[in-house]
Amino acid sequence: QVQLVESGGGLVQPGGSLRLSCAASGIIFSRTDMGWYRQAPGKEREFVASIISGVIANYADSVKGRFTISRVVAKNTVYLQMNSLKPEDTAVYYCYAQPRGSDKKYWGQGTLVTVSS
């Protein structure tokens, strides 16, 4: 059974930083592409970042240069380092895992990030 558990969300002031973590179990981590989406109140879920084949990072234009995705295979964990946060980054952030060669995405429960003064 695939399980993704996010952590690290919270309240931060504009310009601040947070690091989100997503711990995965029930998958072959080294053969799984992973990433993050977010959903702001009243908006659709949108892509934030992904890490493909463990080395290729992709980012939404809105977060390029501010967010960094990484993973530690030994910990089965993917991270999202978020710097220079803006109020418009406020959202529930969801981790996903997609086994390579499959169209299926597994999702975590989400973690809330609030950027406000």
Order of alpha helices (4+ residues) and beta strands (2+ residues): beta-beta-beta-beta-beta-beta-beta-beta-beta-beta-beta
